Amino acid sequence: MEIDFLKEIIFASDKTTESKMIARKEANGTIRKIAPKIYSTNLLDSPESIIKRNLIQVLGWRLPGCVISHRSASSLRPTENGNLFITYKFNRRIDNIPGIVLNVMKGPEALDSDIRLGSAEVYASSEERWMLEVLQPARRGKDGESKGMSEKDVESRLEAMIRAGGEERINAFRDKAKTIAETLGYIDEYKKLSALISALLNTHDPSVLSTPEGIARSVGEPLDPSRIPIFEALYDALNGAYFPQMRDENKSEEAFRMFSFFESYFSNYIEGTEFEISEAKQIVDTGITIPKRIEDSHDILGTFNILSNRQEMQKTPGTEEEFLALLRHRHSKILELRPECNPGMFKNKRNRAGNTEFVSPDLVIGTLKYGFRMYRNLREPFAKAIFMMFICSEVHPFTDGNGRISRVMMNAELVSVGQVRIIVPTVFREDYLLALRRLSRAADPKPYVSVMERLWKFSSNLWGEDFYELDAYLKSCNAYETPENAKLRFIERIGKNCPLL
């Protein structure tokens, strides 16, 4: 077959006619040499880019019948340092191809279970095979990379497999891996693999496990590993940091109740339960729902009844089980008049908000407990409060009411130590939600901590028993406005007789 000079990549030929044609085209500048015996019709892009997008063709020409194996089979791309690990007929390090180093190892040819990559005579180790391969003893090269993976990485992948397909899938995987191990003589590697799987299924000594998600699964409390780096980022930002002490001036029962009213109003408004402030006040004062808005009225009443209960708001969890029990109890009270929302029961279907997908129902308890263990190590009241809120918000453990219960749990932390509670006024809603989203999606805690500090300072000005005085102050701060129409004004109150500065 003649050489197709319309293709981006062309290989040297041992046929005289074709070899001369390649030489002529190279001489007149219509093709160029980008590696030994490899040419390209692309005269603009870098040799590295050209090789990268034609890698399978290069391998099929240079090492026909080879198997992309070990760690390279898991991603089908070179490592950060350009290493690709190949099983073939000999041992060799090929480093004269731009952008890539072929680490060729003598080993078994492709099995029927391996994957052929398109029309080229190139294969990739099956998942069962490469999981065994990466557990082989391996030395690191000068660049610090090797063909293997740590048992920790393998454990994480196995745990993800169980999370996605359950015991049936992992056991089928283990059976296939055993057959491959017997065929290739990877008996020691199979023993390691099988021990990890058994430990994850809680049928073997869990001491072989090392990842948080693996250990959690082995004790029957699997967690969402994608939340671990997010929780850790927030914990690192809060642990050891110092925050001002803001003592709560709402010491009387009526002042506490008044703050709780506004807290309930704004917390519900954020979630879409929109009332005029006078309507919400009437509901709370009379306990009578507004016709045609009975469910929304119940939301206002349920949230207020928790927030205004000083004894309830003094409670904070000391153990993981107390945390879960308190969370369920408060949720059941907030939504006790909304049975369709399953008050006090963790969700049984995955929930989402926009493009954000929250923790799967089977991972809720394990993820909550993992976050709680970090919370327990924090010392500053403000740090504990906003960490508690983020745990609950990020997991979204209930079908409905997650934002409200998150803020209730946060403010109980502050009430328990006599500190000012935090209110999120309507005008600041977008700043608050965007900061949460930034932390959730990018593991960046700085905007969240900054926003919550600002809200805490703002909330420190909400004291007193006079509804009209507080209402006037909030209006002067634009608290009731939408984010599109105004910005929050920070106005310092200096005394009962001079509420505005």
PyMOL commands that set and color helices and strands:
alter all, ss='L'
color gray80, all
select helices_A, chain A and resi 16-27+47-53+55-62+70-75+127-133+151-184+187-200+206-208+212-218+225-238+253-270+277-286+294-307+312-314+320-334+339-341+361-375+381-395+402-415+426-442+446-459+467-476
alter helices_A, ss='H'
color red, helices_A
select strands_A, chain A and resi 9-11+32-35+38-40+66-68+83-88+92-97+100-106+115-116+122-124+352-353+356-357
alter strands_A, ss='S'
color yellow, strands_A
deselect
rebuild
show_as cartoon
